[in-house]
Amino acid sequence: MESFTPYLLGAGMAVLLGLDRTAALQIMVSRPLVAGPLVGFVLGDPLTGLTVGMLLELLWLCRMPVGASIPHDDTQITVSATTLAIALSATIGSGAGLTLGALLIALPLGKIGQHVERAVRTQNERLPAAALARLQLGQLPAVERLHLCGLGNFALGALTTYTVIVLVGRWLILSGAPFFLDLLTTQADWIKLALVLAGVATLLQALNVRRAYGLFFGGFLLTFLLLGVLR
């Protein structure tokens, strides 16, 4: 029987890790490679979280929320995919197919986080002027409350993104499991390889390495040659 405890624990992790993304601390625990195992550890399955984090990290390694840049919310994609894979394992059965299904469904839904974070930043743009007005009046407690309000907006945004991804993702997985779960399970190794290669290609392009495409396709060919030799 499915328990909703993992979803509640995942929500708490979504808020904490979401704050680390831009609003507070910024000690990089919000990165997929760290966030995945952390969520998995809290939910009792760190290996699933590590799998999700490793497959997602390369895709966002050079796409960080710095300055005006607002990429897809890789933190909530990681937290939601890990939570779904672990929570639904009691209903569907654990395995690579479920983990990949949760990841592939959460990936496009991460676009929601981009819109939510943009809305949060727009809302918070009003706070500095209000804080300055309170500061000029000597109302220091009011300034502190406005600061906490900004953090609260980011926390609410992270929770909103997580909730939408989990609700939509859970419905899609439970509805489509009979159709795609077996296929994802049998092709799991190839899908993982494709995600890693896509991440490497994204990284090379972002770094503007000369002959990046040549390096990518050369590495792709070398990988397949090594796979053939190792069989």
C-alpha positions in Angstrom: 0.0 0.0 0.0 1.3 3.4 -0.9 2.3 5.7 1.9 2.1 9.5 1.7 4.9 9.9 4.2 7.6 10.0 1.5 5.7 12.9 -0.2 5.6 14.9 3.0 9.3 14.3 3.7 10.1 15.1 0.1 8.2 18.4 0.5 10.3 19.4 3.4 13.5 18.6 1.5 12.1 20.5 -1.5 11.8 23.7 0.6 15.2 23.3 2.3 17.1 22.5 -0.8 15.1 25.1 -2.8 16.3 27.8 -0.4 19.9 26.8 -0.9 19.4 27.2 -4.7 19.4 31.1 -4.6 17.9 32.5 -1.5 20.0 31.3 1.4 23.3 29.6 2.3 24.2 28.5 -1.3 26.4 25.7 -0.1 25.6 23.7 -3.3 23.5 21.0 -1.6 20.8 22.0 -4.1 22.8 20.6 -7.0 21.3 17.3 -8.4 24.4 15.3 -7.5 24.0 16.2 -3.9 20.3 16.7 -3.6 19.4 13.3 -5.0 21.3 11.2 -2.5 20.2 13.5 0.4 16.5 13.0 -0.5 17.1 9.3 -1.1 18.8 9.1 2.3 15.9 10.8 4.1 13.4 8.5 2.3 15.4 5.4 3.0 16.8 4.7 -0.5 20.0 6.8 -1.2 21.0 4.7 -4.2 17.9 5.8 -6.2 18.6 9.4 -5.3 22.2 9.0 -6.4 21.1 7.5 -9.7 18.8 10.4 -10.4 21.3 13.0 -9.3 24.1 11.6 -11.4 22.0 11.5 -14.6 20.8 15.0 -14.1 24.0 16.8 -12.9 25.7 17.0 -16.3 22.6 18.5 -17.9 22.7 21.5 -15.6 26.4 21.8 -14.7 26.8 25.0 -16.7 23.2 26.3 -16.2 23.1 27.8 -12.8 20.6 30.4 -11.5 23.2 33.2 -11.4 22.1 36.9 -11.9 19.2 37.2 -14.3 19.6 33.6 -15.5 16.7 31.4 -14.6 17.1 27.9 -15.9 14.6 25.0 -15.3 14.5 24.1 -11.6 17.0 21.2 -11.6 16.7 21.0 -7.8 13.0 20.3 -7.8 13.3 18.0 -10.8 15.8 16.0 -8.7 13.8 16.1 -5.5 10.5 15.2 -7.2 11.9 12.4 -9.4 13.6 10.8 -6.4 10.5 11.1 -4.3 8.2 9.7 -7.0 10.6 6.7 -7.7 10.8 5.8 -4.0 7.2 6.5 -3.0 5.7 4.6 -5.9 8.0 1.6 -5.5 5.5 0.2 -2.9 2.8 0.2 -5.5 4.6 -0.5 -8.8 7.7 -2.2 -7.6 11.2 -0.7 -7.5 13.6 -0.9 -10.4 15.5 1.1 -13.0 12.3 1.4 -15.1 10.4 3.3 -12.4 13.4 5.5 -11.6 13.9 6.5 -15.3 10.2 7.0 -15.8 10.0 9.4 -12.8 13.1 11.2 -14.1 11.9 11.5 -17.7 8.5 12.8 -16.6 10.0 15.3 -14.1 12.4 16.7 -16.7 10.0 18.7 -18.8 7.9 19.6 -15.8 10.9 21.5 -14.5 9.9 24.3 -16.8 7.2 25.1 -14.2 9.9 26.0 -11.8 11.3 28.5 -14.2 8.0 30.4 -14.3 7.5 30.1 -10.5 11.0 31.5 -9.8 10.5 34.4 -12.2 7.2 35.2 -10.4 9.0 35.0 -7.0 11.8 37.3 -8.1 9.2 39.8 -9.4 7.4 39.7 -6.1 10.6 40.2 -4.2 11.7 43.2 -6.3 9.2 45.2 -4.3 10.8 44.4 -0.9 14.0 46.5 -1.0 12.1 49.8 -1.5 9.8 48.8 1.4 12.7 47.8 3.6 14.5 51.1 2.8 11.4 53.1 3.8 11.2 51.2 7.1 14.9 51.6 7.7 14.7 55.3 7.3 11.9 55.3 9.9 14.1 53.3 12.3 11.7 50.3 12.1 14.3 47.5 12.3 11.9 44.7 13.2 9.9 45.6 10.1 13.0 45.4 8.0 13.7 41.9 9.4 10.2 40.8 8.7 10.5 41.9 5.0 13.8 40.0 4.7 12.1 36.8 6.1 9.2 37.5 3.7 11.6 37.3 0.8 12.8 33.9 2.0 9.3 32.8 2.6 8.4 33.6 -1.0 11.3 31.4 -2.3 10.2 28.6 0.1 6.6 28.8 -1.2 7.9 28.8 -4.8 10.0 25.7 -4.2 7.0 23.9 -2.5 4.7 25.0 -5.4 7.0 23.6 -8.1 7.6 20.3 -6.1 3.8 19.9 -5.6 2.9 20.4 -9.2 5.6 18.0 -10.5 4.8 15.3 -8.0 1.0 15.5 -8.5 1.3 15.5 -12.3 4.1 13.0 -12.3 2.3 10.6 -10.0 -0.8 10.6 -12.2 1.2 10.1 -15.4 3.3 7.2 -13.9 0.3 5.4 -12.5 -1.7 5.9 -15.7 1.1 5.0 -18.1 3.1 2.3 -16.1 1.5 -0.6 -18.0 2.6 0.9 -21.3 6.1 2.1 -20.7 7.5 0.5 -17.5 8.6 -2.7 -19.1 10.2 -0.9 -22.1 12.1 1.5 -19.8 13.3 -1.5 -17.7 14.6 -3.4 -20.7 16.3 -0.4 -22.3 17.5 1.2 -19.0 21.2 0.9 -19.8 20.8 2.6 -23.2 18.6 5.4 -21.8 21.2 6.1 -19.0 23.9 6.2 -21.6 21.9 8.6 -23.8 21.3 10.9 -20.8 25.0 10.9 -20.0 26.0 11.7 -23.6 23.4 14.4 -23.8 24.9 15.9 -20.6 28.4 15.7 -22.0 27.3 17.4 -25.3 25.6 20.2 -23.3 28.7 20.7 -21.2 31.0 20.9 -24.2 28.7 23.4 -25.9 28.4 25.5 -22.8 32.2 25.6 -22.4 32.6 26.6 -26.0 35.3 24.0 -26.6 36.7 24.1 -30.1 35.6 21.1 -32.2 33.1 20.2 -29.4 30.9 18.3 -31.8 33.9 16.3 -33.1 34.9 15.5 -29.5 31.3 14.5 -28.7 30.8 12.2 -31.7 34.3 10.8 -31.2 33.6 10.0 -27.6 30.2 8.5 -28.6 31.9 6.2 -31.2 34.6 5.2 -28.7 32.0 4.3 -26.1 30.3 1.9 -28.5 33.6 0.4 -29.6 34.5 -0.2 -25.9 31.1 -1.7 -25.3 31.7 -4.1 -28.2 35.1 -5.1 -26.9 33.8 -5.6 -23.3 31.0 -8.0 -24.4 
